[in-house]
Amino acid sequence: MMQPMRMHRLLIAGTCLVLLAACGRSHVVRESSHARDPSRAPAGERPVRVSQPKYGTTVVVQRGQSVYRIATENGLTALDLALWNDIPPPYTIHPGQRLRLYPGGQGVGATRPATPASAKSASSKPAPSKPAAPVPAPVVVPAASTIAWRWPAEGGVIASYAGGDPTRQGIDIGGKGGQPVRAAADGVVVYSGAGLVGYGELVIVKHDDQWLSAYGHNRARQVNEGQLVKAGQQIAEMGRSGAARDMLHFEIRYNGKPVDPQQYLPKR
């Protein structure tokens, strides 16, 4: 017979628990069935698979709201919203709490830089006879990492990371169902479940206060939340949960913001 605690965990997988009402009473908010089955979501509430950050924008949690609901209403994934606001599993939020809808680094309430006054005055002048030279794109320098990263699975990269493209926040590694998915570095499992839409069976490992890695679309998870793992230790089996083919979706995040995993993984 299934143990009571195990049954309880299955019933609330993928939910945000224990919202505190303004009156001080506790309320449990469970995600509806469409959190697991996107096709069942009513129009206007379909889950988001990629995030569109709203820089400078914050929201105040209202009674009855969950991480999933706020993320979906604002064009974000629940995982991004949780990471950007340092919300740990089981993703509990409280009425009156302020959440930002963009990655850290600009501060709550920050806005896009305003156009300088000199630039505004210049814009009123007649355009020069010759077009201005194009401004080169800024060079993005990867954050330095002292972590000895390793590849999480065998197989070729079938989709690469693209900075600024919300549809490509990590890399996809092709393979066969059931092959090992391994921890890319030492750390502690901070999430193991299927409650974040778009990632299938997902494992997230925290390596230190700044770095974490995510492993999505698994067939089966082999670790539990709070478990310590070593680099190279098998944590899951590759699969296609939430994907069209057997693959591993792998992300590395620095302060909650996705970075290019291939900048840190050993060259193959």
C-alpha positions as CSV (number, residue, x, y, z in Angstrom):
1,M,0.0,0.0,0.0
2,M,1.3,3.5,-0.9
3,Q,2.5,5.3,2.2
4,P,0.3,8.3,3.2
5,M,3.2,10.9,2.8
6,R,4.0,9.6,-0.7
7,M,0.3,9.8,-1.7
8,H,0.1,13.3,-0.4
9,R,3.1,14.4,-2.4
10,L,1.7,13.0,-5.6
11,L,-1.5,14.8,-5.1
12,I,0.2,18.2,-4.8
13,A,3.0,17.7,-7.3
14,G,3.3,20.9,-9.4
15,T,1.4,23.1,-7.0
16,C,2.2,26.1,-5.0
17,L,1.3,25.5,-1.4
18,V,0.2,27.5,1.6
19,L,-0.7,31.1,0.6
20,L,-1.2,33.3,3.6
21,A,-4.3,35.4,3.4
22,A,-4.3,39.0,4.5
23,C,-6.4,38.1,7.5
24,G,-3.7,35.8,8.7
25,R,-5.5,32.5,7.9
26,S,-3.7,29.9,5.7
27,H,-5.1,28.9,2.3
28,V,-3.9,26.1,0.1
29,V,-3.9,26.8,-3.6
30,R,-3.6,23.9,-6.0
31,E,-2.8,24.3,-9.7
32,S,-5.7,23.2,-11.9
33,S,-5.5,20.1,-14.1
34,H,-4.2,22.1,-17.0
35,A,-0.9,22.7,-15.2
36,R,-0.1,19.2,-16.2
37,D,-2.1,19.1,-19.4
38,P,-1.7,22.3,-21.4
39,S,-4.4,21.3,-23.9
40,R,-7.0,21.5,-21.2
41,A,-6.3,25.1,-20.3
42,P,-9.2,27.5,-21.2
43,A,-8.5,30.2,-23.7
44,G,-6.3,33.0,-22.3
45,E,-4.8,30.7,-19.7
46,R,-2.6,28.4,-21.9
47,P,0.7,27.7,-20.2
48,V,3.8,29.6,-21.5
49,R,6.8,27.6,-22.7
50,V,9.1,30.6,-23.1
51,S,9.4,33.8,-21.2
52,Q,9.1,37.4,-22.4
53,P,10.7,39.4,-19.5
54,K,9.0,42.7,-18.6
55,Y,11.9,44.8,-17.5
56,G,11.2,47.3,-14.7
57,T,7.8,45.7,-14.1
58,T,6.7,44.2,-10.8
59,V,3.5,42.7,-9.5
60,V,2.0,42.4,-6.0
61,V,0.7,39.0,-5.1
62,Q,-3.1,39.0,-4.5
63,R,-5.0,36.5,-2.3
64,G,-5.5,33.2,-4.2
65,Q,-2.7,33.7,-6.7
66,S,0.0,31.2,-7.3
67,V,3.4,31.3,-9.1
68,Y,1.9,29.4,-12.0
69,R,-1.0,31.8,-12.4
70,I,1.0,35.0,-12.2
71,A,3.6,33.6,-14.6
72,T,1.0,32.5,-17.2
73,E,-0.9,35.8,-17.0
74,N,2.3,37.7,-17.7
75,G,3.8,35.7,-20.5
76,L,6.5,33.9,-18.3
77,T,7.3,30.3,-17.4
78,A,6.7,29.4,-13.7
79,L,10.4,28.3,-13.5
80,D,11.7,31.7,-14.6
81,L,9.4,33.6,-12.3
82,A,10.5,31.5,-9.4
83,L,14.2,31.8,-10.1
84,W,14.1,35.5,-10.8
85,N,12.6,36.1,-7.4
86,D,14.5,33.4,-5.4
87,I,11.4,31.5,-4.6
88,P,12.4,27.9,-3.5
89,P,10.2,24.8,-3.8
90,P,7.4,24.3,-3.0
91,Y,7.0,27.8,-4.5
92,T,5.0,29.4,-1.7
93,I,4.1,33.1,-2.2
94,H,2.1,35.4,0.1
95,P,-0.4,38.2,-0.4
96,G,1.3,41.5,-0.5
97,Q,4.6,40.0,-1.7
98,R,6.2,41.9,-4.7
99,L,7.6,39.9,-7.6
100,R,9.6,41.2,-10.5
101,L,8.9,40.0,-14.0
102,Y,12.4,40.1,-15.3
103,P,15.9,38.6,-14.3
104,G,17.9,40.2,-11.5
105,G,20.6,42.8,-12.0
106,Q,18.5,45.9,-12.4
107,G,16.8,45.9,-9.1
108,V,13.1,46.0,-8.2
109,G,11.3,48.9,-9.9
110,A,14.2,49.6,-12.3
111,T,13.4,50.7,-15.7
112,R,15.1,50.9,-19.1
113,P,17.6,53.7,-19.3
114,A,15.9,57.0,-20.3
115,T,17.0,58.8,-23.5
116,P,19.5,61.5,-22.5
117,A,18.4,65.1,-23.0
118,S,21.3,65.7,-25.4
119,A,20.0,62.8,-27.5
120,K,16.5,64.3,-27.6
121,S,17.7,67.7,-28.7
122,A,19.9,66.1,-31.4
123,S,16.9,64.2,-32.7
124,S,15.2,67.5,-33.6
125,K,18.0,68.5,-35.9
126,P,17.9,67.7,-39.6
127,A,19.3,64.2,-40.5
128,P,22.9,64.2,-41.8
129,S,23.4,63.8,-45.5
130,K,25.3,60.5,-44.9
131,P,23.9,57.6,-42.9
132,A,25.6,57.1,-39.5
133,A,27.9,54.1,-39.2
134,P,26.2,51.0,-37.6
135,V,26.9,50.6,-33.9
136,P,28.5,47.2,-33.2
137,A,26.7,44.8,-31.0
138,P,28.0,44.7,-27.4
139,V,30.2,41.9,-26.6
140,V,28.7,39.7,-23.9
141,V,31.4,38.4,-21.5
142,P,30.4,35.1,-19.8
143,A,30.4,35.2,-16.0
144,A,33.4,33.5,-14.6
145,S,32.8,30.2,-12.9
146,T,35.0,28.1,-10.7
147,I,32.8,25.1,-11.1
148,A,34.3,22.1,-12.9
149,W,31.3,21.5,-15.3
150,R,30.9,18.3,-17.2
151,W,28.5,17.2,-19.9
152,P,25.3,15.8,-18.4
153,A,24.6,13.3,-21.2
154,E,26.1,11.6,-24.2
155,G,24.9,12.8,-27.6
156,G,25.1,15.7,-30.0
157,V,23.7,19.2,-29.5
158,I,20.5,19.4,-31.6
159,A,19.5,22.9,-30.4
160,S,21.9,25.5,-29.1
161,Y,21.6,28.5,-26.8
162,A,21.0,31.9,-28.2
163,G,21.4,35.0,-26.0
164,G,18.3,37.2,-26.0
165,D,16.2,34.6,-27.6
166,P,13.6,33.4,-25.0
167,T,13.0,30.3,-27.0
168,R,16.6,29.1,-26.6
169,Q,17.5,29.4,-23.0
170,G,19.7,26.2,-22.9
171,I,20.8,23.4,-25.2
172,D,19.1,20.2,-26.3
173,I,21.1,17.0,-26.3
174,G,19.8,14.3,-28.5
175,G,19.9,10.6,-27.4
176,K,17.9,7.5,-26.7
177,G,15.2,7.0,-24.1
178,G,16.6,5.5,-20.9
179,Q,20.2,6.6,-21.3
180,P,21.8,8.2,-18.2
181,V,21.4,11.9,-17.4
182,R,24.1,12.9,-15.0
183,A,24.8,15.8,-12.7
184,A,27.0,18.4,-14.4
185,A,28.7,19.3,-11.1
186,D,28.5,18.7,-7.3
187,G,25.4,20.1,-5.7
188,V,22.1,19.6,-4.0
189,V,18.8,18.8,-5.7
190,V,16.4,21.7,-5.1
191,Y,13.6,20.5,-7.4
192,S,12.6,17.0,-8.6
193,G,9.1,16.9,-10.2
194,A,6.9,17.6,-13.1
195,G,5.0,20.6,-11.9
196,L,6.6,23.2,-14.2
197,V,4.9,23.2,-17.6
198,G,7.1,22.9,-20.6
199,Y,9.9,21.0,-18.9
200,G,8.4,17.6,-18.4
201,E,10.1,15.5,-15.7
202,L,12.5,18.1,-14.4
203,V,15.5,18.0,-12.0
204,I,17.2,21.2,-10.8
205,V,20.6,21.1,-9.0
206,K,21.9,24.1,-7.0
207,H,25.7,24.2,-7.0
208,D,26.3,27.3,-4.9
209,D,24.6,30.6,-4.2
210,Q,24.9,31.8,-7.8
211,W,24.9,28.7,-10.0
212,L,22.4,26.0,-10.8
213,S,21.6,23.6,-13.6
214,A,18.3,22.2,-14.9
215,Y,17.6,18.9,-16.6
216,G,14.3,18.6,-18.5
217,H,12.2,16.1,-20.5
218,N,13.4,13.1,-18.5
219,R,11.7,9.7,-18.7
220,A,12.3,9.1,-15.0
221,R,13.9,11.0,-12.1
222,Q,16.2,9.2,-9.7
223,V,16.9,11.8,-7.1
224,N,14.8,13.6,-4.5
225,E,14.7,17.2,-3.3
226,G,17.4,17.9,-0.7
227,Q,19.6,15.0,-1.9
228,L,23.4,15.7,-2.3
229,V,24.8,14.7,-5.7
230,K,28.3,14.4,-7.1
231,A,29.4,15.4,-10.6
232,G,28.8,12.5,-13.0
233,Q,26.2,10.8,-10.7
234,Q,23.1,9.6,-12.6
235,I,20.1,11.7,-11.6
236,A,17.6,10.7,-14.3
237,E,16.9,8.8,-17.4
238,M,16.6,10.6,-20.7
239,G,13.1,10.7,-22.2
240,R,10.6,12.8,-24.1
241,S,8.3,14.1,-21.4
242,G,7.1,17.4,-22.7
243,A,9.1,17.0,-25.9
244,A,8.7,15.6,-29.4
245,R,11.7,13.2,-29.2
246,D,14.1,11.7,-26.8
247,M,16.4,14.4,-25.6
248,L,17.8,16.3,-22.6
249,H,17.0,20.0,-22.3
250,F,20.0,21.4,-20.2
251,E,20.3,24.8,-18.8
252,I,22.9,26.6,-16.7
253,R,21.8,29.6,-14.8
254,Y,23.8,32.4,-13.1
255,N,21.8,34.3,-10.5
256,G,18.7,33.0,-12.0
257,K,19.5,34.1,-15.6
258,P,20.2,31.6,-18.3
259,V,23.7,31.5,-19.8
260,D,25.2,29.5,-22.7
261,P,26.1,26.1,-21.3
262,Q,28.6,25.5,-24.1
263,Q,30.7,28.4,-22.7
264,Y,31.3,26.3,-19.6
265,L,31.2,22.7,-20.7
266,P,34.4,21.0,-21.8
267,K,35.0,21.1,-25.6
268,R,34.1,17.9,-27.4
